[in-house]
Amino acid sequence: MIINPDDGPLATSDLGANYAACVPGLKTAGPDSVVLGYVRTNYGNQPEGKVHDDVDTYATWPTSYRPTGIFFDEVTYDAGHVSNYTGYATYARSKGFNFIVFNPGEADADPGYFSSSAADLVVTYEGPYSSSFSTSDLTISPSTPAAKQAVLMYNGPSTSPTALIDRLGSGGVGAVYITDDVLNDDPESNPWDTVPSFWAQEIADVAAA
């Protein structure tokens, strides 16, 4: 679960009461539950100090609702920036965040992003729903294993796409999230601002995959 108060973190004093009320339950929802704090990196253009500041802010949150990991968004996918992002991962781990996700959203992300010193999980597809999507649409190799890849889809169907989730799970994909929330031509549209209408069923489908 990714939490994103304001395109990144807010200071504890500025957080609404819902965070303190809800996040502790998310952290203990199941044995594989991971709560990630959102950090924007602007495709390598975000100043390093700002990235570190965002990580530091999450680290100041009370333990009960502090994220367990960091979701670095807008990540580059080329080899030239691997060292920068490995540095971000190292910094986040030094602050106590033990699960790191990079989101380049590209199937051809450089293998360096998958290294043990970099991310635990890499988003290699972020885009519109496709019922025919499979692991053949990803780049899977010993250095880019399926288990370290995540698939995020929006504009999905009105019911949980069980067959697709099963297919990706059988292929060993590490994480799948599909929503019927919409991205369209409206500049204000955001496909990640509400959970799917079939949320409970999707959770069950992912757990069973």
Sine and cosine of phi, psi and omega as CSV:
sin_phi,cos_phi,sin_psi,cos_psi,sin_omega,cos_omega
0.00,0.00,0.77,-0.64,0.00,-1.00
-0.98,-0.21,0.77,-0.64,0.08,-1.00
-0.93,-0.36,0.70,-0.71,-0.13,-0.99
-0.59,-0.81,0.99,0.11,-0.09,-1.00
-0.89,0.46,-0.61,0.80,-0.14,-0.99
-0.34,-0.94,0.87,0.49,-0.11,-0.99
0.81,0.58,0.62,0.79,-0.10,-0.99
0.66,-0.75,-0.19,-0.98,-0.08,-1.00
-0.99,0.14,0.24,-0.97,0.22,-0.98
-0.85,-0.52,0.42,-0.91,0.12,-0.99
-0.88,0.47,0.46,-0.89,-0.03,-1.00
-0.80,0.60,-0.63,0.78,-0.05,-1.00
-0.92,0.40,-0.34,0.94,-0.04,-1.00
-0.98,-0.18,-0.10,1.00,-0.03,-1.00
-0.97,0.26,0.60,-0.80,0.12,-0.99
-0.95,0.31,0.31,-0.95,-0.04,-1.00
-0.90,0.44,-0.38,0.92,-0.05,-1.00
-0.89,0.46,-0.53,0.85,0.00,-1.00
-0.90,0.43,-0.74,0.67,0.01,-1.00
-0.90,0.44,-0.50,0.86,-0.04,-1.00
-0.99,0.15,-0.58,0.81,-0.17,-0.99
-0.99,-0.15,-0.64,0.77,-0.13,-0.99
-0.88,0.47,-0.64,0.77,0.04,-1.00
-0.83,0.56,-0.61,0.79,0.04,-1.00
-0.92,0.38,-0.58,0.81,0.05,-1.00
-0.91,0.42,-0.62,0.78,-0.05,-1.00
-0.92,0.40,-0.43,0.91,-0.05,-1.00
-0.92,-0.40,0.29,0.96,-0.09,-1.00
-0.93,0.38,-0.44,0.90,-0.02,-1.00
-0.15,-0.99,0.18,-0.98,-0.06,-1.00
-0.90,0.43,-0.38,0.92,-0.01,-1.00
-0.97,-0.26,0.21,0.98,-0.06,-1.00
-0.93,0.37,0.76,-0.65,0.06,-1.00
-0.72,-0.70,0.78,-0.63,0.06,-1.00
-0.95,-0.31,0.83,-0.56,-0.11,-0.99
-0.92,-0.39,0.72,-0.69,0.12,-0.99
-1.00,0.04,0.76,-0.66,-0.06,-1.00
-0.98,0.21,0.75,-0.66,0.09,-1.00
-0.72,-0.70,0.84,-0.54,0.00,-1.00
-1.00,0.07,0.69,-0.72,0.03,-1.00
-0.88,-0.47,-0.10,1.00,0.11,-0.99
0.80,0.59,0.71,0.71,0.10,-1.00
0.81,0.59,0.67,0.74,0.04,-1.00
1.00,0.05,-0.04,1.00,-0.06,-1.00
-1.00,-0.10,-0.20,0.98,0.03,-1.00
-0.94,0.34,0.76,-0.66,0.02,-1.00
-0.83,0.56,0.64,-0.77,-0.02,-1.00
-0.83,0.56,-0.63,0.78,0.00,-1.00
-0.88,0.48,-0.60,0.80,0.02,-1.00
-0.93,0.36,-0.65,0.76,0.05,-1.00
-0.88,0.48,-0.72,0.69,0.02,-1.00
-0.89,0.45,-0.64,0.76,0.01,-1.00
-0.87,0.49,-0.66,0.76,0.01,-1.00
-0.90,0.43,-0.69,0.73,0.06,-1.00
-0.88,0.48,-0.69,0.72,0.00,-1.00
-0.87,0.49,-0.63,0.78,-0.01,-1.00
-0.90,0.45,-0.72,0.70,0.07,-1.00
-0.86,0.52,-0.58,0.81,-0.04,-1.00
-0.92,0.39,-0.33,0.94,0.02,-1.00
-1.00,0.09,-0.19,0.98,-0.01,-1.00
-0.91,0.42,0.54,-0.84,0.06,-1.00
-0.83,0.56,0.55,-0.84,-0.10,-0.99
-0.81,0.58,-0.57,0.82,-0.10,-1.00
-0.88,0.48,-0.52,0.85,0.01,-1.00
-0.78,-0.63,0.32,0.95,0.12,-0.99
-0.95,0.32,0.68,-0.73,0.05,-1.00
-0.85,0.52,0.44,-0.90,0.06,-1.00
-1.00,-0.05,-0.23,0.97,0.00,-1.00
-0.46,-0.89,-0.04,-1.00,-0.02,-1.00
-0.80,-0.61,0.70,-0.72,0.08,-1.00
-0.96,-0.28,0.97,-0.25,0.04,-1.00
-1.00,0.06,0.90,-0.44,-0.06,-1.00
-0.98,-0.19,0.26,-0.97,0.01,-1.00
0.81,0.59,0.80,0.60,-0.02,-1.00
-1.00,-0.02,0.61,-0.79,0.11,-0.99
-0.94,0.35,0.22,-0.98,0.02,-1.00
-0.83,-0.56,0.03,1.00,-0.06,-1.00
-1.00,0.00,0.31,-0.95,-0.03,-1.00
-0.92,0.40,-0.45,0.89,-0.10,-1.00
-0.90,0.43,-0.35,0.94,-0.04,-1.00
-0.95,-0.32,0.06,1.00,-0.07,-1.00
-0.84,0.55,-0.68,0.73,-0.06,-1.00
-0.90,0.44,-0.59,0.81,0.04,-1.00
-0.88,0.47,-0.73,0.68,-0.06,-1.00
-0.96,0.28,-0.53,0.85,0.12,-0.99
-0.88,0.47,-0.61,0.79,0.07,-1.00
-0.89,0.46,-0.65,0.76,0.05,-1.00
-0.89,0.45,-0.67,0.74,0.01,-1.00
-0.89,0.46,-0.69,0.72,0.02,-1.00
-0.88,0.47,-0.67,0.75,0.00,-1.00
-0.90,0.44,-0.71,0.70,-0.01,-1.00
-0.88,0.47,-0.67,0.74,0.02,-1.00
-0.91,0.42,-0.55,0.83,0.02,-1.00
-0.92,0.40,-0.34,0.94,0.02,-1.00
-1.00,-0.09,0.11,0.99,0.09,-1.00
0.99,-0.15,0.10,1.00,0.01,-1.00
-1.00,-0.03,0.91,-0.41,-0.21,-0.98
-0.99,-0.17,0.10,0.99,0.05,-1.00
-0.67,-0.75,0.83,-0.56,-0.10,-0.99
-0.87,-0.50,0.76,-0.65,0.06,-1.00
-0.86,-0.51,0.72,-0.69,0.16,-0.99
-0.95,-0.30,0.63,-0.78,0.05,-1.00
-0.84,-0.55,0.99,0.11,0.21,-0.98
-0.99,0.14,-0.40,0.91,0.01,-1.00
0.92,0.40,0.38,0.92,-0.07,-1.00
-0.80,-0.60,0.71,-0.71,-0.02,-1.00
-0.93,0.37,-0.39,0.92,-0.05,-1.00
-0.98,-0.22,0.52,0.86,0.07,-1.00
-0.86,0.52,0.65,-0.76,-0.05,-1.00
-0.86,0.52,0.63,-0.78,-0.01,-1.00
-0.84,0.54,-0.38,0.93,0.01,-1.00
-0.86,0.50,-0.48,0.88,0.01,-1.00
-0.94,0.35,-0.31,0.95,-0.04,-1.00
-1.00,-0.07,-0.07,1.00,-0.10,-0.99
-0.90,0.44,0.32,-0.95,-0.06,-1.00
-0.90,0.44,-0.41,0.91,0.03,-1.00
-1.00,0.03,-0.08,1.00,-0.01,-1.00
-0.96,-0.27,-0.90,-0.43,-0.13,-0.99
-0.99,-0.11,0.47,-0.88,0.17,-0.99
-0.99,0.13,-0.44,0.90,-0.03,-1.00
-0.53,-0.85,0.64,-0.77,-0.01,-1.00
-0.80,-0.59,0.82,-0.58,0.07,-1.00
-0.97,0.23,0.92,-0.40,-0.04,-1.00
-0.94,-0.33,-0.01,1.00,0.20,-0.98
-0.53,-0.85,0.84,-0.54,0.18,-0.98
-0.73,-0.68,0.94,-0.34,-0.07,-1.00
-0.05,-1.00,-0.16,-0.99,-0.05,-1.00
-0.93,0.38,0.45,-0.89,0.00,-1.00
-0.89,0.47,0.65,-0.76,0.13,-0.99
-0.63,-0.77,0.87,-0.49,-0.05,-1.00
-0.92,0.39,-0.35,0.94,-0.03,-1.00
-1.00,-0.07,0.01,1.00,-0.04,-1.00
-0.86,0.50,0.61,-0.79,0.02,-1.00
-0.49,-0.87,0.02,-1.00,0.01,-1.00
-0.90,0.43,-0.29,0.96,0.06,-1.00
-0.93,0.37,-0.27,0.96,0.06,-1.00
-1.00,0.07,-0.05,1.00,0.02,-1.00
-0.95,-0.33,0.28,-0.96,0.09,-1.00
-0.98,-0.19,0.97,-0.24,-0.07,-1.00
-0.92,-0.39,0.79,-0.61,-0.03,-1.00
-0.42,-0.91,0.12,-0.99,0.06,-1.00
-0.84,0.55,-0.52,0.86,-0.01,-1.00
-1.00,-0.04,-0.17,0.98,0.07,-1.00
-0.73,-0.68,0.91,0.42,-0.12,-0.99
-0.92,0.39,0.51,-0.86,0.01,-1.00
-0.85,0.53,-0.58,0.81,-0.06,-1.00
-0.90,0.44,-0.31,0.95,0.02,-1.00
-0.97,-0.24,0.26,0.97,-0.01,-1.00
-0.92,-0.39,0.53,-0.85,0.02,-1.00
-0.79,-0.61,0.54,-0.84,0.00,-1.00
-0.85,-0.53,0.81,-0.59,0.03,-1.00
-0.85,-0.52,0.83,-0.56,-0.02,-1.00
-0.78,-0.63,0.60,-0.80,0.10,-0.99
-0.84,-0.54,0.00,-1.00,-0.06,-1.00
0.83,0.55,0.61,0.79,-0.04,-1.00
-0.99,0.17,-0.04,-1.00,-0.01,-1.00
-0.96,0.28,0.05,-1.00,-0.06,-1.00
-1.00,0.09,-0.13,0.99,0.07,-1.00
-0.78,-0.63,0.36,-0.93,-0.05,-1.00
-0.86,0.51,0.79,-0.62,-0.02,-1.00
-0.98,0.18,0.95,0.30,-0.13,-0.99
-0.83,0.56,-0.69,0.73,-0.06,-1.00
-0.89,0.46,-0.67,0.74,0.01,-1.00
-0.92,0.39,-0.68,0.73,0.02,-1.00
-0.88,0.48,-0.68,0.73,0.04,-1.00
-0.88,0.48,-0.68,0.74,-0.03,-1.00
-0.89,0.46,-0.71,0.71,-0.01,-1.00
-0.94,0.34,-0.61,0.79,0.05,-1.00
-0.90,0.43,-0.66,0.75,0.04,-1.00
-0.90,0.43,-0.47,0.88,0.04,-1.00
-0.99,0.14,0.00,1.00,0.08,-1.00
1.00,0.05,0.17,0.98,-0.02,-1.00
-0.89,0.47,0.69,-0.72,-0.14,-0.99
-0.95,0.31,-0.53,0.85,-0.03,-1.00
-0.42,-0.91,0.60,-0.80,0.01,-1.00
-0.67,-0.74,0.71,-0.70,0.13,-0.99
-0.64,-0.77,0.83,-0.56,-0.02,-1.00
-0.78,-0.63,0.75,-0.67,-0.03,-1.00
-0.76,-0.65,0.46,-0.89,0.13,-0.99
-1.00,-0.04,0.07,1.00,0.15,-0.99
-0.89,0.45,0.40,-0.92,-0.29,-0.96
-0.88,-0.47,0.66,-0.75,0.26,-0.96
-0.91,-0.40,0.82,-0.57,0.00,-1.00
-0.64,-0.77,-0.32,-0.95,-0.08,-1.00
-0.96,0.26,-0.20,0.98,0.05,-1.00
-0.93,0.37,0.86,-0.51,-0.03,-1.00
-0.88,0.48,-0.29,0.96,0.01,-1.00
-1.00,-0.02,-0.09,1.00,-0.05,-1.00
-0.94,0.35,0.63,-0.78,-0.03,-1.00
-0.59,-0.80,0.94,-0.35,-0.07,-1.00
-0.98,0.21,0.03,1.00,-0.06,-1.00
-0.90,-0.44,0.29,0.96,-0.11,-0.99
-0.99,-0.16,0.10,0.99,0.12,-0.99
-0.42,-0.91,0.42,-0.91,0.01,-1.00
-0.97,0.23,0.35,-0.94,0.01,-1.00
-0.88,0.48,0.45,-0.89,0.06,-1.00
-0.91,0.41,-0.34,0.94,0.00,-1.00
-0.96,-0.30,0.52,0.86,-0.16,-0.99
-0.80,0.60,-0.76,0.65,-0.06,-1.00
-0.88,0.47,-0.66,0.75,0.00,-1.00
-0.93,0.36,-0.61,0.79,0.02,-1.00
-0.90,0.44,-0.66,0.75,0.05,-1.00
-0.85,0.53,-0.69,0.72,0.02,-1.00
-0.90,0.43,-0.65,0.76,-0.01,-1.00
-0.91,0.41,-0.67,0.74,0.01,-1.00
-0.92,0.40,-0.66,0.75,0.01,-1.00
-0.89,0.46,-0.53,0.85,-0.05,-1.00
-1.00,0.05,-0.27,0.96,-0.10,-0.99
-0.95,0.33,0.00,0.00,0.00,0.00
